[in-house]
Amino acid sequence: MNILGFLIPLALLMGLTGLGAFFWAMRSGQFEDLDGAANRILIDEDEEANGQ
């Protein structure tokens, strides 16, 4: 039972750290351009470099 006194606060601290990291990523604009990355993978860069 003594280990629960250590693990429960540790789990809460880790959860709050993850939540804080998520809100930091939201504020810094990490999730603003979701479609751009999905479309960029479809563009063939070799064709653009050759001028075709």
C-alpha positions in Angstrom: 0.0 0.0 0.0 2.9 2.4 0.5 3.8 2.2 -3.1 0.4 3.6 -4.1 1.3 6.8 -2.2 4.2 7.2 -4.6 2.6 5.9 -7.8 -0.7 7.9 -7.7 1.0 11.3 -7.4 3.5 10.2 -10.1 0.7 9.2 -12.5 -1.1 12.5 -11.9 2.1 14.5 -12.4 2.8 12.6 -15.7 -0.7 13.2 -16.9 -0.5 16.9 -16.1 2.8 17.1 -17.9 1.3 15.5 -21.0 -1.7 17.8 -20.9 0.7 20.8 -20.5 2.7 19.6 -23.5 -0.5 19.3 -25.5 -1.7 22.8 -24.7 1.8 24.2 -25.5 1.7 22.5 -28.9 -1.7 23.9 -29.5 -0.6 27.5 -28.6 2.6 27.3 -30.7 0.7 26.3 -33.8 1.7 22.7 -34.2 -1.7 21.6 -35.4 -2.7 24.5 -37.7 -1.9 23.0 -41.2 -3.2 19.5 -41.0 -4.0 19.2 -44.8 -0.7 20.6 -46.0 1.4 17.7 -44.7 -1.1 15.2 -46.2 -1.0 16.9 -49.6 2.8 17.4 -49.6 3.4 13.6 -49.6 1.5 13.3 -52.9 3.6 15.9 -54.7 6.3 14.5 -56.9 9.3 16.7 -56.3 11.3 15.3 -59.3 8.7 16.6 -61.8 8.9 20.1 -60.3 12.7 20.1 -60.5 12.7 19.1 -64.2 10.1 21.8 -65.1 7.5 19.3 -66.3 
